[in-house]
Amino acid sequence: MLKQQLRDELKSSMLAKDELRTSVLRMLISAITYYEIQKGGAGYEATDEDVLAVIDKQVKQRKDSIEQFEKAGRPELAEKEKKEMDILSKYLPEQMSEDDARKIVEETVAGLGNVTMADMGKVMGAVMPKLKGKVDGNTVSKLVKDTLTK
């Protein structure tokens, strides 16, 4: 299980005295525990898919923070967030290229038949299961809009 792998890597980073990695892994394990409590209390055990969703959320938070720190003229804080994001990203599956995602979106739209912008929710519902975890949701939304407005 991915959760156990994270715990093992936390121990390794503590022994190696890698402060940043230790800090990030502690935060991540804490976020997973919080997720488990929200989902079902002390008896709920997060699946690998749940853990990936938590990691993805943490990566998105780092992206937002980087953007805000850069706007505020705080490059040192943005750099710290980038390093944390790099550590977290190693646990996510490899991301699909935008071109490959576009092909899947176009094939899905073609398979649904005559759809318009009013059917955006229907298209997103059909596309997301195919791309979940492989492409950022905002990118998928943009690709669907582009495809539907052609």
C-alpha positions as CSV (number, residue, x, y, z in Angstrom):
1,M,0.0,0.0,0.0
2,L,1.1,3.5,-0.8
3,K,0.4,4.7,2.7
4,Q,2.8,2.2,4.2
5,Q,5.4,3.1,1.6
6,L,5.1,6.8,2.7
7,R,5.6,5.7,6.4
8,D,8.7,3.7,5.4
9,E,10.1,6.6,3.5
10,L,9.4,8.9,6.4
11,K,11.6,6.7,8.6
12,S,14.4,6.7,6.0
13,S,14.3,10.5,5.6
14,M,14.4,10.9,9.4
15,L,17.5,8.6,9.6
16,A,19.1,10.5,6.7
17,K,18.3,13.8,8.5
18,D,16.6,15.1,5.4
19,E,14.6,17.8,7.1
20,L,12.6,19.0,4.1
21,R,11.6,15.5,3.0
22,T,10.8,14.5,6.6
23,S,8.6,17.6,7.0
24,V,6.7,17.0,3.7
25,L,6.1,13.3,4.4
26,R,4.9,14.1,8.0
27,M,2.5,16.7,6.5
28,L,1.3,14.2,3.9
29,I,0.7,11.4,6.4
30,S,-1.2,13.8,8.6
31,A,-3.3,14.9,5.6
32,I,-4.1,11.3,4.8
33,T,-5.0,10.6,8.5
34,Y,-7.3,13.7,8.4
35,Y,-8.9,12.4,5.2
36,E,-9.5,9.0,6.8
37,I,-11.2,10.6,9.8
38,Q,-13.4,12.7,7.6
39,K,-14.3,9.7,5.5
40,G,-15.3,7.2,8.2
41,G,-13.6,7.8,11.5
42,A,-10.8,5.8,13.2
43,G,-11.8,2.5,11.5
44,Y,-11.5,3.8,7.9
45,E,-8.3,2.9,6.0
46,A,-7.4,5.0,3.0
47,T,-7.0,3.1,-0.3
48,D,-4.2,3.9,-2.7
49,E,-6.7,5.9,-4.8
50,D,-7.6,7.9,-1.7
51,V,-3.9,8.5,-0.9
52,L,-3.3,9.7,-4.5
53,A,-6.2,12.1,-4.3
54,V,-4.7,13.6,-1.1
55,I,-1.3,13.9,-2.7
56,D,-2.9,15.5,-5.8
57,K,-4.7,18.0,-3.5
58,Q,-1.4,18.8,-1.7
59,V,0.4,19.4,-5.1
60,K,-2.4,21.8,-6.2
61,Q,-2.1,23.7,-2.9
62,R,1.7,24.1,-3.6
63,K,1.0,25.3,-7.1
64,D,-1.4,28.0,-5.7
65,S,1.1,29.0,-3.0
66,I,3.9,29.3,-5.6
67,E,1.8,31.6,-7.7
68,Q,0.9,33.7,-4.7
69,F,4.4,34.0,-3.4
70,E,5.7,34.9,-6.8
71,K,3.1,37.6,-7.1
72,A,4.0,38.9,-3.7
73,G,7.7,39.1,-4.6
74,R,8.8,36.3,-2.2
75,P,10.9,34.0,-4.4
76,E,12.5,32.2,-1.4
77,L,9.1,31.0,-0.2
78,A,8.1,30.1,-3.8
79,E,11.3,28.0,-4.1
80,K,10.6,26.1,-0.8
81,E,7.1,25.3,-2.1
82,K,8.5,24.1,-5.4
83,K,10.9,21.7,-3.6
84,E,7.9,20.4,-1.6
85,M,5.8,20.0,-4.7
86,D,8.7,18.1,-6.4
87,I,8.8,15.6,-3.4
88,L,5.0,15.1,-3.5
89,S,4.9,14.8,-7.3
90,K,7.1,11.7,-7.2
91,Y,4.3,9.8,-5.6
92,L,1.8,10.6,-8.4
93,P,1.4,8.6,-11.5
94,E,3.1,10.0,-14.6
95,Q,1.1,12.8,-16.1
96,M,-0.4,12.4,-19.6
97,S,0.7,15.0,-22.2
98,E,-1.9,17.6,-23.2
99,D,-1.9,16.3,-26.8
100,D,-2.8,12.8,-25.7
101,A,-5.5,14.1,-23.4
102,R,-6.9,16.2,-26.2
103,K,-7.2,13.1,-28.4
104,I,-9.1,11.3,-25.6
105,V,-11.4,14.3,-25.2
106,E,-12.0,14.6,-28.9
107,E,-12.8,10.8,-29.2
108,T,-15.2,11.0,-26.2
109,V,-17.0,14.0,-27.7
110,A,-17.3,12.2,-31.0
111,G,-18.6,9.1,-29.3
112,L,-21.3,11.2,-27.5
113,G,-22.6,12.5,-30.8
114,N,-24.1,15.9,-31.2
115,V,-23.0,17.8,-28.1
116,T,-22.8,21.6,-27.4
117,M,-21.4,23.8,-24.7
118,A,-24.7,23.1,-22.8
119,D,-23.6,19.5,-22.5
120,M,-20.2,20.4,-20.9
121,G,-21.2,18.6,-17.6
122,K,-22.1,15.4,-19.6
123,V,-18.9,15.5,-21.5
124,M,-16.8,16.1,-18.3
125,G,-18.6,13.2,-16.7
126,A,-17.6,10.9,-19.6
127,V,-14.0,12.2,-19.9
128,M,-12.9,12.4,-16.3
129,P,-12.9,8.7,-15.5
130,K,-10.5,8.2,-18.4
131,L,-8.1,11.0,-17.4
132,K,-8.4,11.1,-13.6
133,G,-5.0,11.3,-12.0
134,K,-3.3,11.6,-15.3
135,V,-4.3,15.1,-16.2
136,D,-5.2,18.1,-14.0
137,G,-9.0,18.8,-13.9
138,N,-8.5,22.4,-15.0
139,T,-6.6,21.2,-18.1
140,V,-9.4,18.7,-18.9
141,S,-12.0,21.4,-18.6
142,K,-10.1,23.7,-20.9
143,L,-9.7,20.9,-23.5
144,V,-13.4,20.1,-23.3
145,K,-14.3,23.8,-23.8
146,D,-11.9,24.1,-26.7
147,T,-13.3,20.9,-28.3
148,L,-16.9,22.0,-27.9
149,T,-16.4,25.4,-29.3
150,K,-14.8,24.1,-32.6
